[in-house]
Amino acid sequence: MIQVFVTGGTFDKEYDYINGKLYFQDSHLPQMFQYGRCTLDIDVKTLMMVDSLEMAEEDRGIIAHNCRRSEMNKILITHGTDRMVETAKYLAECNIDNKTIVLTGAMIPYAFGSSSDGFFNLGSALAFVQTLPAGVYVSMNGRYFHWDKVKKNLKTGFFEEL
């Protein structure tokens, strides 16, 4: 079984057509798994719905606590891309043993339809969480990176190996 923790980020943002702002309502993950015809045994739990730029140390503590408590050793976390690497580092430094933890996100909200990279990133992350050894990873753009060998290129919006 795979534990999926939702933390918010662009992945789950909605667009208000009246004022042009992005906001959170409910996670899109259950619908994405359904539309993707996912047959994996998955447990989805929403921990928070925050933009990663607003994520505090206490929020990372909540994520780590839930990773530790999870009976599953394969954990996928949806997360905002701006602070994803910082959360991956935090989790790695928590020494959560014998678990594969993969963080993923989207640059374009799923609610934007076919222009979103969310479906692709989610599918890639699901494959990686099943096949990588225990450790903490970031999965974006069809690739995976060790937590300490990745950065977000702010000019291109792609994640790159250090």
C-alpha positions, 0 to 999 in steps of 0.5 A: 500500500502507498500512503499519499499525503496532501500538503497543498501547493499549485497541484491543488489550487483552484482558479477564481475566474472573477478575481483572477486569484488562485485558492484552495478548496479540496484536493484533486488527488482522488479524482486524478487517481480515478481518471488515471484508472489507478489500480494501486492500493492507495490511502490519501490523507490531507495534512494541510492545504498551503502554498509552500511559500507560506509553509512554516517549520511547524508544517514540516513537523506535521509532515514528518510526524505523519511519515513516521507514524505511517504504517506504510513504507512507501510515501508520496507527498504532494507539495508546492514546488517553491519549498519542496527541496527544503521539505525534502531536506527536513524529512531526510534530516529527521532520519525516518528509517526504512521508508521511501518518501517521494515529494512531487508537485506541479507548476500549473494547477490540475484545475487548468486541465491539459496544460497542467503537468500534475498528471504526469508528475503524479504518475512518475512519482507513483512509479518512483515510490514503488521502485526506489530504495528507502530514502527521500526524493523529489520527483518532477518532470519525469525524473527523480532526484535525491533530496540533497542533489536537486534544485528548482531552476527559477528561470526555467521552472524545471528541477535540476540535479546539482 
